[in-house]
Amino acid sequence: MDLWLFVCILTGALFSVSFAQTHQFYFVSTELNWTDAQSFCRREYSDLATIENTVDVDAVLNTTLNYTGKVWIGLHDDLENSWKWSLNDSSFCVEGEQTFKNWQLNQPDNLNGQQYCVGLQSGNSSRGNWDDRDCNEEHGFVCYNGTVNGILSFVVGDATLNWREAQRYCRKNFIDLASIQNQTENDVINILANGSFVWLGLYRHKVWSDGRNSVFEHWTENQPDHGDQKCIAASFSDSGRWSDEFCSQSLPFICYGSGTVFLFS
């Protein structure tokens, strides 16, 4: 008989054990900017903290009892490399053309810290340039409908929807929101949209320093709120909730290393 099970039987202990694979977090009191904090964590531990659930939030808060301010965590904005197409199909993408972008001047800018989706402004003067927008805005959209006689087929939606609703509509009725690989496809959609702003399939999330994908969020009220504040801090005085901050600001920070945590209840 397993020794642990034997002990539990003898003592009549009434508790359960659950296992949560998470990170071991470390509070570093030295105040550094976000980039220097990232370098320190990568050198001394694994990386700046990645927080994937409420268990991680509590673990971060338990790293120190003597600090009530903000600390850097690993979440940040990367307006160059974090963009993805809704149509995640490698057979659709032509090698060498996955990096095509047609941004409007000074875009993307993540205005007010809330712009995660992309649309095309059609018309002769705009040249079909792209702009990042708040995904909750309602606009027209363009769907991708496969190929007809070897030519890509795009369809303009007949409603104004937010980005997520437009994605659902295109996936239900066609294939997906439109992806654009080159200038020729951009010109086709520019003509189809006929002067309107239309959603494309391009979108992004904030990214973690270690490259992990996590949809967990723990924002304080009215955050994020500033497009130029690209780095994220957690507040020990606000239940570990997050806010966007200027990356040049000096703060203590949280690093992580690997480890298995055993939770008793």
DOKE-281862 format. One record per residue (C-alpha): x, y, z; residue number from 1. Coordinates in steps of 0.05 Angstrom, whole numbers. Example, Ala and Ser with C-alpha at 12.3 -4.5 7.8 and 13.67 -1.06 7.14 Angstrom:
BEGIN
<atom xx="246" yy="-90" zz="156" resi="1"/>
<atom xx="273" yy="-21" zz="143" resi="2"/>
This chain:
BEGIN
<atom xx="0" yy="0" zz="0" resi="1"/>
<atom xx="24" yy="70" zz="-17" resi="2"/>
<atom xx="54" yy="100" zz="46" resi="3"/>
<atom xx="18" yy="167" zz="37" resi="4"/>
<atom xx="-49" yy="131" zz="30" resi="5"/>
<atom xx="-33" yy="88" zz="91" resi="6"/>
<atom xx="-20" yy="149" zz="134" resi="7"/>
<atom xx="-85" yy="182" zz="112" resi="8"/>
<atom xx="-124" yy="120" zz="130" resi="9"/>
<atom xx="-93" yy="113" zz="199" resi="10"/>
<atom xx="-104" yy="186" zz="217" resi="11"/>
<atom xx="-173" yy="191" zz="188" resi="12"/>
<atom xx="-153" yy="256" zz="156" resi="13"/>
<atom xx="-210" yy="289" zz="118" resi="14"/>
<atom xx="-176" yy="331" zz="65" resi="15"/>
<atom xx="-162" yy="327" zz="-9" resi="16"/>
<atom xx="-99" yy="341" zz="-47" resi="17"/>
<atom xx="-98" yy="375" zz="-115" resi="18"/>
<atom xx="-38" yy="390" zz="-158" resi="19"/>
<atom xx="-28" yy="455" zz="-197" resi="20"/>
<atom xx="31" yy="461" zz="-243" resi="21"/>
<atom xx="50" yy="535" zz="-238" resi="22"/>
<atom xx="110" yy="580" zz="-229" resi="23"/>
<atom xx="151" yy="595" zz="-168" resi="24"/>
<atom xx="151" yy="670" zz="-161" resi="25"/>
<atom xx="206" yy="715" zz="-132" resi="26"/>
<atom xx="199" yy="788" zz="-110" resi="27"/>
<atom xx="259" yy="832" zz="-128" resi="28"/>
<atom xx="260" yy="897" zz="-91" resi="29"/>
<atom xx="311" yy="932" zz="-136" resi="30"/>
<atom xx="276" yy="984" zz="-179" resi="31"/>
<atom xx="290" yy="977" zz="-253" resi="32"/>
<atom xx="256" yy="995" zz="-318" resi="33"/>
<atom xx="216" yy="939" zz="-352" resi="34"/>
<atom xx="271" yy="919" zz="-401" resi="35"/>
<atom xx="325" yy="916" zz="-348" resi="36"/>
<atom xx="278" yy="877" zz="-302" resi="37"/>
<atom xx="267" yy="828" zz="-358" resi="38"/>
<atom xx="342" yy="819" zz="-369" resi="39"/>
<atom xx="353" yy="808" zz="-294" resi="40"/>
<atom xx="299" yy="755" zz="-289" resi="41"/>
<atom xx="324" yy="718" zz="-351" resi="42"/>
<atom xx="395" yy="719" zz="-323" resi="43"/>
<atom xx="379" yy="699" zz="-251" resi="44"/>
<atom xx="314" yy="659" zz="-257" resi="45"/>
<atom xx="272" yy="642" zz="-318" resi="46"/>
<atom xx="236" yy="706" zz="-339" resi="47"/>
<atom xx="191" yy="762" zz="-315" resi="48"/>
<atom xx="128" yy="734" zz="-284" resi="49"/>
<atom xx="75" yy="701" zz="-328" resi="50"/>
<atom xx="7" yy="701" zz="-292" resi="51"/>
<atom xx="-43" yy="651" zz="-320" resi="52"/>
<atom xx="-97" yy="644" zz="-267" resi="53"/>
<atom xx="-120" yy="667" zz="-198" resi="54"/>
<atom xx="-73" yy="617" zz="-165" resi="55"/>
<atom xx="-15" yy="653" zz="-196" resi="56"/>
<atom xx="-43" yy="720" zz="-173" resi="57"/>
<atom xx="-45" yy="696" zz="-101" resi="58"/>
<atom xx="25" yy="667" zz="-107" resi="59"/>
<atom xx="52" yy="734" zz="-131" resi="60"/>
<atom xx="19" yy="771" zz="-73" resi="61"/>
<atom xx="50" yy="721" zz="-24" resi="62"/>
<atom xx="121" yy="736" zz="-47" resi="63"/>
<atom xx="127" yy="795" zz="2" resi="64"/>
<atom xx="90" yy="823" zz="62" resi="65"/>
<atom xx="127" yy="889" zz="65" resi="66"/>
<atom xx="109" yy="922" zz="-1" resi="67"/>
<atom xx="44" yy="955" zz="-24" resi="68"/>
<atom xx="63" yy="988" zz="-89" resi="69"/>
<atom xx="67" yy="964" zz="-161" resi="70"/>
<atom xx="114" yy="913" zz="-192" resi="71"/>
<atom xx="131" yy="895" zz="-263" resi="72"/>
<atom xx="104" yy="830" zz="-291" resi="73"/>
<atom xx="120" yy="800" zz="-359" resi="74"/>
<atom xx="59" yy="825" zz="-398" resi="75"/>
<atom xx="72" yy="879" zz="-450" resi="76"/>
<atom xx="50" yy="907" zz="-518" resi="77"/>
<atom xx="88" yy="888" zz="-580" resi="78"/>
<atom xx="57" yy="927" zz="-637" resi="79"/>
<atom xx="105" yy="897" zz="-689" resi="80"/>
<atom xx="106" yy="822" zz="-676" resi="81"/>
<atom xx="41" yy="803" zz="-640" resi="82"/>
<atom xx="-7" yy="806" zz="-700" resi="83"/>
<atom xx="-43" yy="743" zz="-723" resi="84"/>
<atom xx="-94" yy="727" zz="-777" resi="85"/>
<atom xx="-161" yy="697" zz="-757" resi="86"/>
<atom xx="-152" yy="646" zz="-813" resi="87"/>
<atom xx="-98" yy="603" zz="-782" resi="88"/>
<atom xx="-87" yy="558" zz="-842" resi="89"/>
<atom xx="-16" yy="547" zz="-866" resi="90"/>
<atom xx="-41" yy="521" zz="-932" resi="91"/>
<atom xx="-72" yy="589" zz="-946" resi="92"/>
<atom xx="-8" yy="629" zz="-933" resi="93"/>
<atom xx="43" yy="634" zz="-989" resi="94"/>
<atom xx="114" yy="628" zz="-964" resi="95"/>
<atom xx="148" yy="696" zz="-961" resi="96"/>
<atom xx="82" yy="735" zz="-961" resi="97"/>
<atom xx="59" yy="724" zz="-888" resi="98"/>
<atom xx="93" yy="789" zz="-868" resi="99"/>
<atom xx="55" yy="836" zz="-915" resi="100"/>
<atom xx="26" yy="897" zz="-879" resi="101"/>
<atom xx="-5" yy="960" zz="-906" resi="102"/>
<atom xx="-9" yy="1005" zz="-845" resi="103"/>
<atom xx="-33" yy="1077" zz="-850" resi="104"/>
<atom xx="21" yy="1128" zz="-830" resi="105"/>
<atom xx="35" yy="1126" zz="-754" resi="106"/>
<atom xx="-7" yy="1062" zz="-746" resi="107"/>
<atom xx="-15" yy="1018" zz="-708" resi="108"/>
<atom xx="-17" yy="1064" zz="-647" resi="109"/>
<atom xx="-61" yy="1026" zz="-597" resi="110"/>
<atom xx="-99" yy="1089" zz="-580" resi="111"/>
<atom xx="-122" yy="1089" zz="-507" resi="112"/>
<atom xx="-90" yy="1021" zz="-499" resi="113"/>
<atom xx="-151" yy="984" zz="-526" resi="114"/>
<atom xx="-139" yy="973" zz="-601" resi="115"/>
<atom xx="-129" yy="899" zz="-616" resi="116"/>
<atom xx="-165" yy="891" zz="-683" resi="117"/>
<atom xx="-151" yy="917" zz="-753" resi="118"/>
<atom xx="-192" yy="944" zz="-810" resi="119"/>
<atom xx="-180" yy="972" zz="-880" resi="120"/>
<atom xx="-200" yy="1042" zz="-899" resi="121"/>
<atom xx="-220" yy="1037" zz="-972" resi="122"/>
<atom xx="-221" yy="1092" zz="-1023" resi="123"/>
<atom xx="-175" yy="1123" zz="-1075" resi="124"/>
<atom xx="-143" yy="1172" zz="-1027" resi="125"/>
<atom xx="-132" yy="1122" zz="-970" resi="126"/>
<atom xx="-102" yy="1068" zz="-1017" resi="127"/>
<atom xx="-132" yy="1014" zz="-973" resi="128"/>
<atom xx="-88" yy="1029" zz="-914" resi="129"/>
<atom xx="-98" yy="992" zz="-848" resi="130"/>
<atom xx="-114" yy="1020" zz="-779" resi="131"/>
<atom xx="-118" yy="987" zz="-711" resi="132"/>
<atom xx="-184" yy="998" zz="-675" resi="133"/>
<atom xx="-223" yy="979" zz="-613" resi="134"/>
<atom xx="-252" yy="910" zz="-628" resi="135"/>
<atom xx="-320" yy="932" zz="-599" resi="136"/>
<atom xx="-330" yy="984" zz="-654" resi="137"/>
<atom xx="-383" yy="965" zz="-705" resi="138"/>
<atom xx="-362" yy="967" zz="-779" resi="139"/>
<atom xx="-372" yy="931" zz="-844" resi="140"/>
<atom xx="-327" yy="872" zz="-858" resi="141"/>
<atom xx="-299" yy="828" zz="-912" resi="142"/>
<atom xx="-302" yy="752" zz="-911" resi="143"/>
<atom xx="-257" yy="702" zz="-947" resi="144"/>
<atom xx="-295" yy="649" zz="-987" resi="145"/>
<atom xx="-241" yy="605" zz="-1015" resi="146"/>
<atom xx="-220" yy="604" zz="-1089" resi="147"/>
<atom xx="-261" yy="608" zz="-1152" resi="148"/>
<atom xx="-225" yy="584" zz="-1215" resi="149"/>
<atom xx="-160" yy="591" zz="-1177" resi="150"/>
<atom xx="-174" yy="663" zz="-1155" resi="151"/>
<atom xx="-185" yy="682" zz="-1083" resi="152"/>
<atom xx="-258" yy="701" zz="-1069" resi="153"/>
<atom xx="-277" yy="757" zz="-1020" resi="154"/>
<atom xx="-347" yy="777" zz="-998" resi="155"/>
<atom xx="-369" yy="842" zz="-966" resi="156"/>
<atom xx="-414" yy="830" zz="-906" resi="157"/>
<atom xx="-485" yy="859" zz="-908" resi="158"/>
<atom xx="-485" yy="885" zz="-836" resi="159"/>
<atom xx="-444" yy="928" zz="-787" resi="160"/>
<atom xx="-415" yy="886" zz="-731" resi="161"/>
<atom xx="-360" yy="887" zz="-680" resi="162"/>
<atom xx="-297" yy="848" zz="-697" resi="163"/>
<atom xx="-315" yy="785" zz="-658" resi="164"/>
<atom xx="-386" yy="783" zz="-687" resi="165"/>
<atom xx="-358" yy="794" zz="-757" resi="166"/>
<atom xx="-311" yy="735" zz="-746" resi="167"/>
<atom xx="-368" yy="690" zz="-724" resi="168"/>
<atom xx="-410" yy="712" zz="-784" resi="169"/>
<atom xx="-355" yy="698" zz="-834" resi="170"/>
<atom xx="-338" yy="630" zz="-803" resi="171"/>
<atom xx="-412" yy="610" zz="-804" resi="172"/>
<atom xx="-428" yy="633" zz="-874" resi="173"/>
<atom xx="-362" yy="631" zz="-911" resi="174"/>
<atom xx="-292" yy="610" zz="-886" resi="175"/>
<atom xx="-265" yy="667" zz="-843" resi="176"/>
<atom xx="-252" yy="741" zz="-841" resi="177"/>
<atom xx="-208" yy="764" zz="-898" resi="178"/>
<atom xx="-133" yy="754" zz="-895" resi="179"/>
<atom xx="-87" yy="795" zz="-941" resi="180"/>
<atom xx="-21" yy="768" zz="-964" resi="181"/>
<atom xx="1" yy="818" zz="-1017" resi="182"/>
<atom xx="-15" yy="884" zz="-1051" resi="183"/>
<atom xx="-58" yy="852" zz="-1104" resi="184"/>
<atom xx="-106" yy="823" zz="-1052" resi="185"/>
<atom xx="-105" yy="889" zz="-1015" resi="186"/>
<atom xx="-126" yy="926" zz="-1079" resi="187"/>
<atom xx="-183" yy="877" zz="-1091" resi="188"/>
<atom xx="-212" yy="888" zz="-1022" resi="189"/>
<atom xx="-201" yy="963" zz="-1028" resi="190"/>
<atom xx="-246" yy="963" zz="-1089" resi="191"/>
<atom xx="-298" yy="917" zz="-1059" resi="192"/>
<atom xx="-305" yy="959" zz="-996" resi="193"/>
<atom xx="-324" yy="1019" zz="-1038" resi="194"/>
<atom xx="-300" yy="1075" zz="-993" resi="195"/>
<atom xx="-320" yy="1043" zz="-926" resi="196"/>
<atom xx="-278" yy="1022" zz="-867" resi="197"/>
<atom xx="-282" yy="946" zz="-862" resi="198"/>
<atom xx="-256" yy="895" zz="-812" resi="199"/>
<atom xx="-201" yy="848" zz="-834" resi="200"/>
<atom xx="-180" yy="783" zz="-799" resi="201"/>
<atom xx="-118" yy="814" zz="-767" resi="202"/>
<atom xx="-117" yy="818" zz="-691" resi="203"/>
<atom xx="-70" yy="813" zz="-632" resi="204"/>
<atom xx="-64" yy="804" zz="-556" resi="205"/>
<atom xx="-14" yy="832" zz="-507" resi="206"/>
<atom xx="43" yy="783" zz="-501" resi="207"/>
<atom xx="82" yy="753" zz="-443" resi="208"/>
<atom xx="157" yy="760" zz="-439" resi="209"/>
<atom xx="167" yy="684" zz="-443" resi="210"/>
<atom xx="123" yy="678" zz="-504" resi="211"/>
<atom xx="67" yy="640" zz="-470" resi="212"/>
<atom xx="-4" yy="648" zz="-495" resi="213"/>
<atom xx="-54" yy="663" zz="-440" resi="214"/>
<atom xx="-124" yy="693" zz="-444" resi="215"/>
<atom xx="-126" yy="706" zz="-369" resi="216"/>
<atom xx="-135" yy="780" zz="-350" resi="217"/>
<atom xx="-134" yy="815" zz="-283" resi="218"/>
<atom xx="-141" yy="889" zz="-300" resi="219"/>
<atom xx="-159" yy="943" zz="-250" resi="220"/>
<atom xx="-219" yy="986" zz="-269" resi="221"/>
<atom xx="-211" yy="1029" zz="-332" resi="222"/>
<atom xx="-145" yy="995" zz="-351" resi="223"/>
<atom xx="-110" yy="991" zz="-398" resi="224"/>
<atom xx="-119" yy="1064" zz="-417" resi="225"/>
<atom xx="-57" yy="1091" zz="-453" resi="226"/>
<atom xx="-28" yy="1072" zz="-520" resi="227"/>
<atom xx="43" yy="1094" zz="-502" resi="228"/>
<atom xx="43" yy="1055" zz="-437" resi="229"/>
<atom xx="65" yy="988" zz="-465" resi="230"/>
<atom xx="88" yy="951" zz="-402" resi="231"/>
<atom xx="43" yy="921" zz="-348" resi="232"/>
<atom xx="49" yy="926" zz="-272" resi="233"/>
<atom xx="11" yy="890" zz="-217" resi="234"/>
<atom xx="-10" yy="928" zz="-154" resi="235"/>
<atom xx="0" yy="897" zz="-85" resi="236"/>
<atom xx="-51" yy="947" zz="-57" resi="237"/>
<atom xx="-105" yy="927" zz="-107" resi="238"/>
<atom xx="-107" yy="851" zz="-102" resi="239"/>
<atom xx="-52" yy="844" zz="-154" resi="240"/>
<atom xx="-93" yy="878" zz="-208" resi="241"/>
<atom xx="-58" yy="903" zz="-271" resi="242"/>
<atom xx="-47" yy="972" zz="-302" resi="243"/>
<atom xx="-8" yy="995" zz="-363" resi="244"/>
<atom xx="53" yy="1038" zz="-348" resi="245"/>
<atom xx="110" yy="1072" zz="-385" resi="246"/>
<atom xx="165" yy="1019" zz="-394" resi="247"/>
<atom xx="219" yy="1070" zz="-374" resi="248"/>
<atom xx="190" yy="1075" zz="-304" resi="249"/>
<atom xx="231" yy="1042" zz="-249" resi="250"/>
<atom xx="194" yy="991" zz="-206" resi="251"/>
<atom xx="208" yy="928" zz="-165" resi="252"/>
<atom xx="189" yy="866" zz="-204" resi="253"/>
<atom xx="169" yy="793" zz="-201" resi="254"/>
<atom xx="210" yy="738" zz="-232" resi="255"/>
<atom xx="190" yy="665" zz="-240" resi="256"/>
<atom xx="224" yy="598" zz="-240" resi="257"/>
<atom xx="194" yy="529" zz="-253" resi="258"/>
<atom xx="163" yy="488" zz="-198" resi="259"/>
<atom xx="103" yy="444" zz="-178" resi="260"/>
<atom xx="57" yy="471" zz="-125" resi="261"/>
<atom xx="15" yy="423" zz="-82" resi="262"/>
<atom xx="-51" yy="453" zz="-58" resi="263"/>
<atom xx="-84" yy="424" zz="4" resi="264"/>
<atom xx="-158" yy="433" zz="20" resi="265"/>
